[in-house]
Amino acid sequence: MNLRGIKLTWLGHATFRIETSQGKCILIDPWVMGNPMCPSAEKDVKKVDLMLVTHGHGDHIGDAVEIAKKHNPQVVGIPELCGWLRKKGVKQTAEMNKGGTQQFGDIKVTMVHADHSCGIQDGDELIYGGEACGYVVEFAGGLKIYHAGDTNVFGDMQIIRDLYGPEVCMIPIGDHYTMSPREAAYAVNLLKPKTVIPMHFGTFPVLTGRPSELQKLVPGVEVLEMKPGVTMS
């Protein structure tokens, strides 16, 4: 996997930190404090310039408000979710919708489809959080990374390949709430990336899918099993 100067850290579940060669820090699906897979040393987030949220479930936005208030990053999400975040005191939201692209310095962010539910648990209320999504992030060196969010496999992943051609894809494999390795393998065949990073597995007993199962189904593709807290560069 050639990250072209990018540093990539998996913090467990669907949470990733990406650091650019220019020193910018991106946090995707910020769930660290209550995330049982996140190492203790990573639970105190030191810096965030750009936050991407795929949907409003607690295991994806659990710490979004607290981290955003502390570091005041640009927070990207679907309009309904951004509206809720603003009500909670998040100052800089950059809302968008599927098919749209925004530029943040030399980082280009495109919102793409995901096939999943989305409700925000706000105290005793379950609030509509807009649709779930994924992101294709393009960096100055030309690297394109696709974070699929929580999703089932869907045929339009081929459109994501044709339009954006991501080289590295973070794909859920846990089963039960997202794709299993079987469906993830079908997604890989649609996306045709150079490297797949499995996510959303092992956090809870019900998330039974494992990277080794996916690798057996896509022998010609690099399936990189990252360890929480370890940085790839």
N, C-alpha and C positions, 0 to 999 in steps of 0.2 A: 504494500500500500504506500503510494507516494503522496504525502499530504502537502508537499510544496511549501514548506515553512509554517504550516498550521500545526498547532498543538491541540490534540483532542483527548478529552478525559471523560470517561463514563462514570457517573456518580451513582449508578444503580437504577433499576427500573427503566424509565424513559428519559432520565435527566442526563444531559450532556453539557460540558463546558468546552467551548472552542475559543482558543486564543490565537489571534493573528500575529504575523510578523511585525505589524505596526503597533502592537500592544493593546488592541481592542479585545474585549472579553464578551463573548456571547454565552448566555445561559438559556438552554431549551428545557421547557417543562420543569420549573423550579420546585422540586420536592426533595428537600435535603434533611431538615430537622427530624421529621417523622419517618423518613425513608430507612427501613431496616437494613438495606443494602449499602447505604452511603457510609463510608468510613467516618469515624469520629473526627478525624483531622480535617474533613471537608465540610463539616456541618456549619462552620462559621464562614460564610461567603465573604471574601475579601474585596471583590470588585466585580461589577457588572456594567457594561456599557449598553448592551442590547439584550433584551429578553424576548424570547419567542414562546408563545403559549399555544398549544394545539387544541385544547378544549378544557372545559371547566370542571372535570372530575378532580376530586381532592388529591388523588395520587399523581396529579400533574400540575396543579396550581396551589398545592398546599402551603407553600411559603412565598407565593408570588407577591402578595401585598406587603409582607414584612420586608422582603428583600428589596422590593421597588421603593419603599419608603426610605430605606437606609441608603441606597446607592443612586436613586433617581435615574435609572436607565430609560431609554426608549423601550416601551413595551408594545409588542406587535401581537395582535389577535383579531379575531372576528368581531364585528361591531358590538354585538350583544354582550360578549365577554368583556370587551374593553369598557363598555358602559358600566358594568358592575364593578370593575376594578377602579374606575374613577370615583364611584360612590364610596368606595372603601379608602379613598385618599391617595390613590396612585396619580401622580401629576402628569407624567409624560406617556400618553398612549398614542400609538400610531396604528389606528384601526384600518383594516382592509378586508377584502373578500376574495373568494377563490378566483384564480386567474389573474389577479392583480400583482404588480411588482412594485416594491419600494427600494430606494437607494439610501443607504446609511453610510456616508463616506465612500469607501471603496468596497463595501459589502452590499450585494444585491439580494433581496429576499423576495421570493415568489410564493404565494399561498396556493396550495393545490388541494384537491379533494381528499377526504378520508371518509370511510364508511363505518360510522360509530355513533353511539348516542352521546348526548351532552346535556347534563343538568348540573347546576351549581348548588351545592348544599350550603345554604346560608342560615345558620341557626336551625330552626325547626322548619324552614321553608326550602322547597326545591324549586329553584329559579331556572327558567329557560336560558341557556347560555349560548344560543346560536348553534350552528353546525360545527362538528369536529372538522379539523383540517390537518394537512401536513405542510411542510415547507421544503423548498429547494433553495439552498443558500449558495451563492457564487462569490468567490473571493478574487482578489486582485490578480493572483497568480494563475487564475483560470480554473482552479479546482471547484467542482460542484458537488455538494453534499445534499442528500435527500433524507429528511427525518419524516417518516411516514405517520408519526403520531400513533394513536390507537386505531386500528383499522382491520377490516376484513380485506381479502384480496378483491380487486375490482378490475374490470377489463381496461379501464382508462389509464391504468398504470403504463400501458403501452404509449399513450399520449405523453405522459410525463417523460418517458424515455425519448420519444421522437422530438419533443420540443426542447428539452433541457439536458438530456444525456448525463445524468448524475453518475459519477464514477464510484462514489461511496454511498451506500444506502443503509440507514438504520431502520430495521424492520422488526416489528413485534412478532414473537414466536410462541408466547406462553400458552396459547389455547384458552378456552373457556370465555374470556372477555375479548380476545383478539384472535388473530390467525394462529393456527397450529403450525408446526414445521411443514406439514403437507401443503397447506395453503400458502405459506411463506415461500416454499419452493416454486409454486406456480407464479407468485409475484416476482421472484427473482428471474424467472424465465421471460416475463414480460418486460422487466426493467433492464436486464442485461448489464448490471454494474460490474466493475472490476472487483470490488470488495463489498461484502455484506457484513454489517455489525448487528448481531441479534440483540434485542432488548425486550423489556417487559416479560421476563421469565424469572422464575425462582424466587421472586420477592415473597410470595405467599404459596402455600402448598398446592392451591388449585391451579397455579400457573406451571404446568408440568412439562411444557416443551423445552427442549434443550438444543444448543448449537450443534452438537454432534449428530443429532437426528437430521437437522437441516443439511449439514455438510454431506451426509450420505446421499441426499436427494439431488444435490447440485454439485457433483464432483468436479466440474470444470471451473467453479467459482471459488474465490477465496472467502471462506466464512471465518471471520476474525472474532474469537471469543475473548472479549476484553474483560479485565478484572476491575471491579469498582475501585476508583482512586488512582489507577495506573494511567499515565499519560503517554499517548502515542504521538510521535512527531516524525 
